[in-house]
């Protein structure tokens, strides 16, 4: 059984828009993509690989909250309605 990701069901129009308006970047394993408590203007769509969502507890110890795979979408999207 194969895994589906966010792009498996995305329309061609959405894929074209993402390709035209987004940017692809490669990151190293230790790169921090989003910092807890910092507002970002970006949404991350994981095209390949995986990354961990970590937090630091009150004792300063890092804890893994989740591991995300291909197709994961991370960040906030503000949607304006009419």
Backbone torsions as a table, in degrees:
resi	resn	phi	psi	omega
1	UNK	NA	125.2	-178.8
2	UNK	-88.1	152.5	178.8
3	UNK	-86.7	138.8	174.0
4	UNK	-92.2	150.0	171.9
5	UNK	-126.3	179.9	-174.6
6	UNK	-59.8	-25.1	-176.0
7	UNK	-86.5	-17.6	179.8
8	UNK	-60.7	-34.1	-178.0
9	UNK	-108.1	4.7	-179.7
10	UNK	-73.3	142.4	178.7
11	UNK	-72.2	158.9	177.0
12	UNK	-60.0	-38.0	179.3
13	UNK	-61.6	-42.6	178.3
14	UNK	-66.6	-43.6	178.4
15	UNK	-60.2	-43.4	178.5
16	UNK	-62.4	-42.9	-179.7
17	UNK	-62.8	-44.1	179.5
18	UNK	-62.5	-42.3	179.7
19	UNK	-64.6	-38.6	-178.2
20	UNK	-74.5	-37.8	-172.0
21	UNK	-104.2	-15.2	-177.9
22	UNK	-97.2	-177.6	175.0
23	UNK	-142.7	140.9	179.1
24	UNK	-98.4	136.8	179.2
25	UNK	-136.9	146.1	173.5
26	UNK	-100.0	141.9	-180.0
27	UNK	-127.7	152.4	175.7
28	UNK	-84.9	163.1	-176.1
29	UNK	-57.4	-34.6	-175.7
30	UNK	-92.1	0.5	-179.9
31	UNK	-64.9	140.1	174.2
32	UNK	-98.9	120.6	-175.8
33	UNK	-93.6	-36.1	179.1
34	UNK	-140.0	137.8	176.6
35	UNK	-103.8	136.1	178.8
36	UNK	-58.4	130.7	177.8
37	UNK	86.4	-6.4	179.9
38	UNK	-102.5	125.3	179.6
39	UNK	-76.1	130.9	-179.7
40	UNK	-113.0	149.6	175.9
41	UNK	-93.9	1.6	-174.2
42	UNK	-111.5	154.3	169.6
43	UNK	-117.0	135.8	-179.8
44	UNK	-103.8	128.8	173.5
45	UNK	-116.3	116.8	-176.7
46	UNK	-78.4	111.0	-177.3
47	UNK	-83.5	-34.2	177.5
48	UNK	-156.1	156.7	-179.9
49	UNK	86.6	-156.6	178.5
50	UNK	-153.0	160.0	173.9
51	UNK	-145.8	157.7	-177.3
52	UNK	-98.9	144.6	172.7
53	UNK	-103.7	112.9	-176.3
54	UNK	-116.4	156.7	172.6
55	UNK	-137.6	162.2	177.5
56	UNK	-112.4	128.2	-178.2
57	UNK	-81.8	179.8	-176.7
58	UNK	-64.4	-20.2	178.2
59	UNK	-90.6	2.1	179.3
60	UNK	84.6	8.2	179.1
61	UNK	-89.6	136.2	179.8
62	UNK	-83.4	136.1	178.9
63	UNK	-125.9	137.6	177.9
64	UNK	-86.3	121.7	178.8
65	UNK	-90.1	-33.8	-177.9
66	UNK	-164.4	158.4	170.3
67	UNK	-121.1	122.3	-175.9
68	UNK	-105.8	146.0	-176.6
69	UNK	-117.2	-176.2	179.7
70	UNK	-43.6	134.4	176.2
71	UNK	90.7	-8.1	-180.0
72	UNK	-67.2	143.3	177.9
73	UNK	-118.3	126.6	-176.2
74	UNK	-128.1	133.5	178.4
75	UNK	124.9	178.7	-179.1
76	UNK	-107.0	143.4	176.1
77	UNK	-123.9	122.7	176.5
78	UNK	-89.8	127.4	-178.9
79	UNK	-113.8	121.6	176.1
80	UNK	-90.8	132.2	176.9
81	UNK	-111.2	153.9	-179.6
82	UNK	-91.1	NA	NA
